[in-house]
């Protein structure tokens, strides 16, 4: 019991010291002559919460009275600051109340939670509070890069996700039952979420970042948009052609990683099937950049890449329609031409958008489509999209950029083709061996039937 008492008081004191240290340094950075609450005061807040819980004998009445008294004192201090025209926010007052509550929490045995859990929870929450308080300058820097339109677009789609998506029917509609509104909504959120990470990273990095970083970050949102922007940049500034090649290749590599990630979410077994081909393509494409590696660090992205917020409602609706259309076409092709024809559909779809055909194929694979067919379809879409970027480099960026991007694309595609053939053979062999095992199993249906006739 004594060990728990002193350990709890020690954690309470530590949390108060941690939060108080942050407040003290924050006030010092602002040049404040008087620190209203800092390294000495905050430990008093946390220890007061702990002691009041102990004195209350496990009843929350006394600690709650103490909390009300503390709130009144903080309100009086706030009122005095307002009268003296000392402008400041409510952060310190809020931190004081939270610190007091954490002091109560670590001693609150009435919560029927193990002491070790309360100890760890209190320490973790105290650390999070101190971290949040110290992040103010960085949060303000982030907000400067996020426009009101970006925030509104994100909030709009979150409302759709949290309010409208649960109301959508989760059943196949239309021809072949190919259109599932709820599944389409989930795919929009999956692709939009991955792209949004890249979009926010792009905004936070701002102009002046290296072109290779531009390619990596932009590839999370749209590798095709990066290729188009870099091609325009290379035509306008021939001196940065090598760096533009690296940016385009980096965006394509990130596209490969994005495809693998989205497939892993929808169809984990298929992701394991295509991981080796996609991984070898990614590595081969980056290794093919060796001639440009000596200059990639010198060019800066002065103009930036124009990327749309993937959570903008119009973009989300367009992708939803595209995904539904591709999914319907895939079902029609399977019904009329057979599964093998999906590979041709992948080649065609990759010239417009990789994500739609990738998610559609992954959905079918999760429902039973052959892994070999599904993997080849996705890899075909990736290949045609890679060719599309090389074409953009030629037509928009000029011959020099086009040849270098084509060289990288050729290496990527050749390695990808070899890996795809190996994938196809291995998957078919595995399927054949599985069928053989079933056919020769001692308890299979044919054997059972034969034995029945013999009897």
Backbone torsions as a table, in degrees:
resi	resn	phi	psi	omega
1	UNK	NA	-42.8	-179.7
2	UNK	-64.4	-37.2	179.5
3	UNK	-62.4	-44.7	179.5
4	UNK	-64.0	-39.0	-179.8
5	UNK	-61.8	-51.3	-177.2
6	UNK	-70.5	-34.4	177.1
7	UNK	-65.2	-42.5	178.6
8	UNK	-63.6	-45.2	178.3
9	UNK	-64.7	-34.5	178.4
10	UNK	-65.2	-43.9	177.7
11	UNK	-65.4	-41.3	177.7
12	UNK	-58.8	-45.6	177.9
13	UNK	-63.1	-42.7	-179.1
14	UNK	-62.5	-41.9	178.4
15	UNK	-62.7	-44.0	178.7
16	UNK	-62.1	-42.4	178.3
17	UNK	-63.4	-40.7	-178.3
18	UNK	-64.3	-49.2	179.8
19	UNK	-67.0	-40.2	179.3
20	UNK	-63.9	-39.1	177.7
21	UNK	-61.4	-42.1	179.1
22	UNK	-63.8	-43.6	-179.9
23	UNK	-64.6	-39.5	179.5
24	UNK	-62.2	-47.0	-179.8
25	UNK	-67.2	-36.8	179.1
26	UNK	-62.7	-44.0	178.6
27	UNK	-65.9	-37.9	179.7
28	UNK	-64.7	-38.9	178.4
29	UNK	-63.6	-31.1	179.3
30	UNK	-81.5	-5.1	179.8
31	UNK	77.8	24.0	-179.0
32	UNK	-69.1	133.8	178.1
33	UNK	-77.8	-33.5	-179.7
34	UNK	-122.9	127.8	177.8
35	UNK	-99.8	111.4	-175.5
36	UNK	-64.5	-35.0	179.4
37	UNK	-152.8	124.8	-176.0
38	UNK	-147.9	-132.6	-170.8
39	UNK	-64.0	-28.7	179.5
40	UNK	-91.9	-35.8	-172.1
41	UNK	-75.9	-41.9	-175.8
42	UNK	-65.1	-39.3	173.1
43	UNK	-59.5	-32.4	176.7
44	UNK	-65.5	-38.0	177.7
45	UNK	-61.2	-49.8	-176.5
46	UNK	-67.3	-42.4	179.7
47	UNK	-66.9	-34.7	176.7
48	UNK	-62.0	-42.9	177.0
49	UNK	-60.5	-42.4	179.6
50	UNK	-66.2	-45.6	-177.5
51	UNK	-66.2	-39.0	179.0
52	UNK	-64.4	-35.6	176.9
53	UNK	-66.0	-41.1	179.0
54	UNK	-65.4	-44.2	-178.9
55	UNK	-67.7	-27.3	179.3
56	UNK	-78.6	-1.3	177.5
57	UNK	65.6	29.3	-179.7
58	UNK	91.1	-5.8	177.2
59	UNK	-86.9	139.2	-179.2
60	UNK	-78.4	-2.9	-174.3
61	UNK	-62.1	-53.8	-177.7
62	UNK	-63.5	-45.3	176.7
63	UNK	-59.4	-37.0	179.3
64	UNK	-67.8	-36.9	174.9
65	UNK	-62.3	-43.9	177.2
66	UNK	-60.9	-38.3	178.4
67	UNK	-63.7	-41.5	178.4
68	UNK	-65.1	-39.8	177.9
69	UNK	-63.5	-44.4	178.7
70	UNK	-61.7	-42.9	178.9
71	UNK	-61.3	-39.1	178.7
72	UNK	-65.8	-41.8	178.5
73	UNK	-63.5	-41.6	179.0
74	UNK	-66.1	-38.4	178.0
75	UNK	-65.0	-40.0	178.4
76	UNK	-64.6	-41.1	178.0
77	UNK	-64.5	-39.7	178.4
78	UNK	-63.9	-41.9	179.1
79	UNK	-63.5	-41.1	177.6
80	UNK	-63.6	-38.4	178.3
81	UNK	-64.9	-37.3	179.5
82	UNK	-67.3	-41.1	179.2
83	UNK	-63.2	-36.8	-179.8
84	UNK	-84.8	6.2	177.6
85	UNK	60.6	35.4	173.3
86	UNK	-98.1	104.4	-175.2
87	UNK	-81.8	127.0	170.6
88	UNK	-161.0	163.2	-177.7
89	UNK	-81.7	-170.3	-178.6
90	UNK	-98.3	11.6	-173.6
91	UNK	-61.9	-46.8	-177.6
92	UNK	-63.8	-42.2	179.0
93	UNK	-63.5	-43.1	178.5
94	UNK	-64.0	-41.0	178.6
95	UNK	-63.0	-36.2	178.8
96	UNK	-63.8	-43.9	179.6
97	UNK	-64.8	-42.4	179.6
98	UNK	-64.6	-40.6	179.2
99	UNK	-62.8	-40.8	176.3
100	UNK	-60.8	-44.7	-179.9
101	UNK	-65.2	-35.7	177.6
102	UNK	-66.7	-36.7	175.1
103	UNK	-62.2	-36.9	175.3
104	UNK	-67.8	-43.0	-173.8
105	UNK	-59.4	-43.7	-173.8
106	UNK	-65.5	-23.1	180.0
107	UNK	-102.9	-0.1	-170.7
108	UNK	-80.1	76.7	179.1
109	UNK	-68.7	-17.5	179.4
110	UNK	-68.8	-12.1	179.4
111	UNK	-75.6	-5.1	180.0
112	UNK	57.6	36.5	176.3
113	UNK	-114.7	139.5	-179.4
114	UNK	-54.3	145.6	-178.0
115	UNK	-60.4	-40.4	-179.6
116	UNK	-61.8	-38.4	178.8
117	UNK	-65.3	-43.8	178.8
118	UNK	-63.6	-38.2	-179.7
119	UNK	-63.1	-49.1	-178.8
120	UNK	-66.7	-41.6	-179.2
121	UNK	-62.7	-43.9	179.9
122	UNK	-63.2	-45.9	178.7
123	UNK	-62.1	-41.7	-179.8
124	UNK	-65.7	-44.8	180.0
125	UNK	-65.0	-38.8	177.1
126	UNK	-62.4	-41.1	177.7
127	UNK	-64.2	-41.5	179.1
128	UNK	-63.6	-41.4	178.3
129	UNK	-60.3	-47.7	179.6
130	UNK	-62.2	-39.0	179.0
131	UNK	-64.5	-45.5	179.1
132	UNK	-60.7	-40.4	179.4
133	UNK	-64.4	-38.0	-176.9
134	UNK	-77.6	-13.8	-175.9
135	UNK	-85.3	1.6	-174.9
136	UNK	-53.2	-49.6	-179.8
137	UNK	-60.6	-38.4	-179.1
138	UNK	-70.9	-37.9	177.4
139	UNK	-63.8	-41.4	177.8
140	UNK	-63.3	-37.6	177.4
141	UNK	-65.9	-38.4	177.8
142	UNK	-63.4	-45.1	-177.3
143	UNK	-63.0	-28.6	178.7
144	UNK	-67.5	-23.8	-178.3
145	UNK	-95.1	-9.4	-179.3
146	UNK	-103.3	118.2	-178.1
147	UNK	-80.9	165.7	178.4
148	UNK	-63.8	-36.7	178.6
149	UNK	-64.8	-39.4	178.3
150	UNK	-62.9	-44.2	179.7
151	UNK	-64.0	-43.6	-179.5
152	UNK	-63.5	-42.1	179.7
153	UNK	-62.6	-41.7	179.1
154	UNK	-65.0	-43.7	179.5
155	UNK	-64.5	-37.2	179.1
156	UNK	-60.2	-47.1	-177.0
157	UNK	-72.5	-30.8	175.6
158	UNK	-65.0	-36.8	175.3
159	UNK	-63.2	-43.3	177.3
160	UNK	-60.5	-42.5	-176.8
161	UNK	-67.7	-41.3	-173.2
162	UNK	-90.1	-22.6	-176.1
163	UNK	-108.2	-50.9	-174.0
164	UNK	-84.5	-38.9	-176.2
165	UNK	-57.4	-43.8	178.5
166	UNK	-62.2	-19.7	-178.7
167	UNK	-88.9	-12.3	-178.0
168	UNK	-72.2	141.3	179.2
169	UNK	-66.7	131.4	179.6
170	UNK	-98.8	67.6	-178.8
171	UNK	-153.3	151.8	179.8
172	UNK	-72.3	129.5	180.0
173	UNK	-122.7	164.6	175.4
174	UNK	74.8	-170.1	-179.4
175	UNK	-58.8	133.6	178.8
176	UNK	62.4	10.3	-176.2
177	UNK	60.2	31.9	-171.5
178	UNK	-78.9	-21.8	-174.7
179	UNK	-101.4	110.7	176.3
180	UNK	-115.4	103.3	-174.9
181	UNK	-56.5	-42.2	-178.4
182	UNK	-66.3	-42.1	179.2
183	UNK	-65.6	-40.0	176.8
184	UNK	-60.2	-42.5	177.9
185	UNK	-61.8	-39.8	178.5
186	UNK	-66.3	-36.9	178.3
187	UNK	-67.2	-37.1	176.2
188	UNK	-60.7	-44.3	-179.5
189	UNK	-66.6	-38.2	-179.5
190	UNK	-63.7	-53.8	-179.0
191	UNK	-66.7	-42.5	179.5
192	UNK	-62.9	-37.3	179.6
193	UNK	-65.5	-44.9	178.2
194	UNK	-63.4	-44.6	-179.3
195	UNK	-66.5	-34.5	-177.9
196	UNK	-65.2	-35.4	176.4
197	UNK	-59.3	-46.3	177.7
198	UNK	-65.6	-37.9	179.9
199	UNK	-63.1	-46.9	179.6
200	UNK	-65.0	-42.1	177.9
201	UNK	-60.5	-39.0	178.5
202	UNK	-63.5	-43.1	179.0
203	UNK	-65.8	-39.5	-178.0
204	UNK	-69.0	-38.2	179.5
205	UNK	-69.7	-35.9	177.3
206	UNK	67.8	-173.1	178.9
207	UNK	-71.4	156.0	177.2
208	UNK	95.8	-1.6	178.1
209	UNK	-78.5	163.8	179.0
210	UNK	-67.2	151.8	-177.7
211	UNK	-65.8	-33.7	178.8
212	UNK	-66.7	-37.5	176.5
213	UNK	-67.6	-35.5	174.7
214	UNK	-58.2	-44.3	179.6
215	UNK	-64.3	-43.6	-178.7
216	UNK	-64.4	-47.3	-178.3
217	UNK	-70.3	-45.0	-179.8
218	UNK	-64.6	-29.2	179.2
219	UNK	-64.3	-24.3	175.1
220	UNK	-68.0	-29.4	-178.3
221	UNK	-92.3	-58.8	-179.2
222	UNK	-159.9	105.9	178.9
223	UNK	-67.5	-29.4	177.8
224	UNK	-67.3	-40.4	177.5
225	UNK	-63.2	-39.5	177.2
226	UNK	-63.0	-45.2	-179.8
227	UNK	-60.2	-42.7	-179.6
228	UNK	-65.4	-44.9	179.7
229	UNK	-65.2	-41.7	179.8
230	UNK	-67.9	-34.4	177.0
231	UNK	-63.8	-42.5	177.0
232	UNK	-64.2	-39.6	179.7
233	UNK	-64.7	-40.8	-178.9
234	UNK	-66.2	-36.9	178.4
235	UNK	-69.0	-37.0	-179.0
236	UNK	-76.9	-32.1	-177.7
237	UNK	-131.6	85.6	-178.0
238	UNK	-56.9	-23.3	-177.7
239	UNK	-66.9	-20.8	-176.5
240	UNK	-106.0	19.6	-178.6
241	UNK	-58.0	-45.6	-178.4
242	UNK	-59.6	-42.2	179.9
243	UNK	-68.8	-33.5	176.4
244	UNK	-66.3	-36.0	175.5
245	UNK	-60.4	-45.3	179.7
246	UNK	-62.9	-41.8	-180.0
247	UNK	-62.5	-43.4	179.7
248	UNK	-64.9	-43.7	179.1
249	UNK	-65.1	-38.3	178.2
250	UNK	-64.7	-40.7	177.9
251	UNK	-63.9	-39.9	178.8
252	UNK	-66.4	-38.3	176.8
253	UNK	-63.2	-41.1	178.7
254	UNK	-67.3	-32.7	175.2
255	UNK	-61.4	-42.0	177.8
256	UNK	-61.8	-42.9	178.6
257	UNK	-65.3	-38.4	179.7
258	UNK	-65.5	-40.6	177.6
259	UNK	-60.6	-46.2	-179.6
260	UNK	-62.8	-39.6	-179.7
261	UNK	-64.5	-47.6	-178.2
262	UNK	-66.1	-37.9	177.1
263	UNK	-65.0	-38.8	-179.8
264	UNK	-61.6	-33.0	179.3
265	UNK	-72.0	-41.8	-174.4
266	UNK	-84.7	-44.4	-175.8
267	UNK	-140.0	84.7	-175.7
268	UNK	-56.8	-37.4	179.9
269	UNK	-64.4	-40.6	177.8
270	UNK	-65.7	-36.6	178.6
271	UNK	-60.7	-40.2	177.3
272	UNK	-65.5	-31.1	-179.8
273	UNK	-69.5	-42.0	-174.7
274	UNK	-96.3	0.7	-176.7
275	UNK	-61.7	-42.8	-178.4
276	UNK	-67.1	-49.4	177.0
277	UNK	-58.7	-45.7	179.9
278	UNK	-65.1	-40.2	179.7
279	UNK	-64.5	-41.6	178.6
280	UNK	-67.8	-36.8	176.3
281	UNK	-63.3	-42.1	-179.8
282	UNK	-62.2	-48.9	-178.9
283	UNK	-65.2	-42.6	-179.3
284	UNK	-62.7	-41.4	179.3
285	UNK	-63.5	-39.4	179.5
286	UNK	-72.1	-37.8	178.5
287	UNK	-66.5	-29.3	179.3
288	UNK	-69.4	-7.0	-179.4
289	UNK	-86.7	3.6	-174.9
290	UNK	-49.0	-42.6	-179.8
291	UNK	-62.9	-23.7	-178.0
292	UNK	-95.6	-8.8	-171.9
293	UNK	-65.5	-21.0	-179.4
294	UNK	-75.0	-12.7	-175.7
295	UNK	-121.1	-0.9	-172.6
296	UNK	-66.5	-24.9	-175.9
297	UNK	-82.5	-7.5	-172.3
298	UNK	-96.6	-21.1	-178.0
299	UNK	-95.0	139.7	-180.0
300	UNK	-114.4	152.7	179.6
301	UNK	-89.5	87.9	-175.4
302	UNK	-74.4	-35.3	-173.9
303	UNK	-92.9	-24.3	-178.5
304	UNK	82.5	163.1	178.3
305	UNK	-104.8	132.2	-179.2
306	UNK	-78.0	110.0	-179.8
307	UNK	-122.9	133.1	177.5
308	UNK	-85.6	146.6	175.7
309	UNK	-62.5	117.6	-177.4
310	UNK	-66.1	-15.7	177.7
311	UNK	-94.2	4.4	173.6
312	UNK	-63.3	132.8	-168.5
313	UNK	-57.1	-40.6	179.5
314	UNK	-61.8	-43.7	178.8
315	UNK	-62.9	-39.7	-179.9
316	UNK	-65.5	-42.3	179.7
317	UNK	-64.6	-42.8	179.7
318	UNK	-60.8	-44.7	179.5
319	UNK	-65.7	-38.3	178.0
320	UNK	-60.7	-43.2	177.7
321	UNK	-66.0	-40.6	179.6
322	UNK	-64.0	-44.9	179.6
323	UNK	-62.3	-44.9	-179.9
324	UNK	-63.0	-41.9	179.1
325	UNK	-63.8	-46.0	178.9
326	UNK	-63.0	-41.4	-179.1
327	UNK	-63.5	-39.1	177.6
328	UNK	-65.9	-45.0	179.2
329	UNK	-60.8	-41.1	179.2
330	UNK	-61.0	-42.0	177.9
331	UNK	-64.5	-41.0	178.9
332	UNK	-63.0	-43.3	179.5
333	UNK	-62.8	-43.0	178.9
334	UNK	-61.6	-39.6	-176.4
335	UNK	-74.7	-30.7	-174.0
336	UNK	-101.7	-39.0	-173.8
337	UNK	-111.9	-12.9	-179.2
338	UNK	97.2	166.1	-175.9
339	UNK	-63.6	-35.2	-175.9
340	UNK	-61.5	-28.0	-179.6
341	UNK	-69.6	-11.9	179.2
342	UNK	-63.5	-27.7	179.6
343	UNK	-62.4	-41.0	176.9
344	UNK	-64.8	-39.6	176.9
345	UNK	-61.9	-37.5	177.0
346	UNK	-63.1	-41.7	177.4
347	UNK	-59.6	-43.9	-178.6
348	UNK	-70.2	-43.6	-176.9
349	UNK	-66.5	-32.8	-179.2
350	UNK	-63.7	-19.5	178.2
351	UNK	-75.9	-11.6	178.4
352	UNK	-114.5	-50.0	-176.7
353	UNK	-159.8	127.3	-179.3
354	UNK	-78.2	-36.7	-171.6
355	UNK	-62.7	-42.6	-175.3
356	UNK	-62.8	-49.9	-179.1
357	UNK	-69.2	-33.0	178.3
358	UNK	-63.0	-49.1	-178.1
359	UNK	-69.7	-37.4	177.9
360	UNK	-62.7	-46.2	-180.0
361	UNK	-66.4	-40.5	178.7
362	UNK	-62.9	-37.9	177.3
363	UNK	-61.8	-44.0	178.4
364	UNK	-66.7	-38.1	178.5
365	UNK	-63.2	-38.2	178.2
366	UNK	-66.7	-23.1	179.5
367	UNK	-95.5	0.8	174.7
368	UNK	126.1	-2.0	177.4
369	UNK	-62.9	142.8	-179.3
370	UNK	-53.3	130.8	178.1
371	UNK	-58.9	-34.3	179.6
372	UNK	-65.2	-45.7	179.2
373	UNK	-65.9	-46.0	-178.6
374	UNK	-62.6	-45.4	179.7
375	UNK	-63.4	-43.3	179.6
376	UNK	-64.8	-36.0	178.9
377	UNK	-64.2	-45.9	179.7
378	UNK	-65.8	-43.1	179.4
379	UNK	-65.8	-32.9	175.6
380	UNK	-65.4	-40.8	177.6
381	UNK	-64.0	-41.9	177.7
382	UNK	-62.3	-41.3	-179.2
383	UNK	-64.2	-46.6	-178.7
384	UNK	-67.3	-32.5	177.0
385	UNK	-69.3	-34.5	175.4
386	UNK	-65.4	-41.1	176.2
387	UNK	-63.4	-38.7	178.0
388	UNK	-58.0	-42.7	179.8
389	UNK	-65.1	-39.1	176.5
390	UNK	-63.3	-38.9	177.0
391	UNK	-64.2	-41.1	176.3
392	UNK	-62.5	-39.9	179.3
393	UNK	-61.9	-40.7	178.9
394	UNK	-67.3	-53.1	-171.0
395	UNK	-74.0	-34.4	-176.4
396	UNK	-99.3	-40.6	-173.9
397	UNK	-92.0	-15.5	179.4
398	UNK	103.7	171.6	-172.4
399	UNK	-64.0	-43.2	-176.6
400	UNK	-62.0	-49.2	178.3
401	UNK	-64.2	-42.9	-177.5
402	UNK	-60.2	-42.6	-179.4
403	UNK	-64.4	-41.3	-178.0
404	UNK	-70.2	-41.0	177.1
405	UNK	-66.3	-38.1	178.3
406	UNK	-63.1	-38.5	178.1
407	UNK	-61.3	-46.4	178.9
408	UNK	-64.2	-42.8	-179.8
409	UNK	-63.8	-38.8	-179.2
410	UNK	-63.5	-44.2	177.8
411	UNK	-60.8	-45.0	-179.7
412	UNK	-60.5	-44.7	-175.7
413	UNK	-71.8	-38.3	178.9
414	UNK	-63.5	-47.6	177.9
415	UNK	-62.0	-41.3	178.7
416	UNK	-63.3	-38.2	179.3
417	UNK	-64.8	-44.4	178.7
418	UNK	-61.8	-44.9	-179.5
419	UNK	-65.5	-35.5	179.9
420	UNK	-67.9	-42.7	177.3
421	UNK	-61.4	-42.9	177.7
422	UNK	-62.9	-40.1	178.0
423	UNK	-61.7	-46.7	-178.6
424	UNK	-59.4	-50.4	-178.5
425	UNK	-62.4	-42.9	-177.2
426	UNK	-66.0	-41.4	-178.2
427	UNK	-67.7	-42.1	179.2
428	UNK	-65.1	-41.8	178.2
429	UNK	-61.5	-41.9	179.5
430	UNK	-63.8	-40.5	178.2
431	UNK	-65.3	-39.7	178.8
432	UNK	-65.3	-41.4	178.8
433	UNK	-64.4	-38.1	178.5
434	UNK	-64.2	-41.6	178.3
435	UNK	-63.9	-39.9	178.3
436	UNK	-61.8	-40.9	-179.9
437	UNK	-64.1	-39.2	179.3
438	UNK	-66.7	-42.0	-176.8
439	UNK	-64.9	-32.7	-176.2
440	UNK	-102.3	9.7	179.1
441	UNK	-65.5	139.5	-175.7
442	UNK	-64.7	-22.1	-177.7
443	UNK	-108.5	24.8	-175.9
444	UNK	-76.2	173.0	-171.4
445	UNK	-66.1	-40.7	-176.8
446	UNK	-64.9	-40.8	179.3
447	UNK	-64.1	-42.4	-179.8
448	UNK	-62.7	-39.7	-179.7
449	UNK	-64.8	-43.4	179.9
450	UNK	-60.3	-43.6	-179.9
451	UNK	-64.5	-35.1	179.0
452	UNK	-63.8	-41.8	178.9
453	UNK	-65.9	-37.0	-179.0
454	UNK	-64.7	-37.8	178.6
455	UNK	-69.2	NA	NA
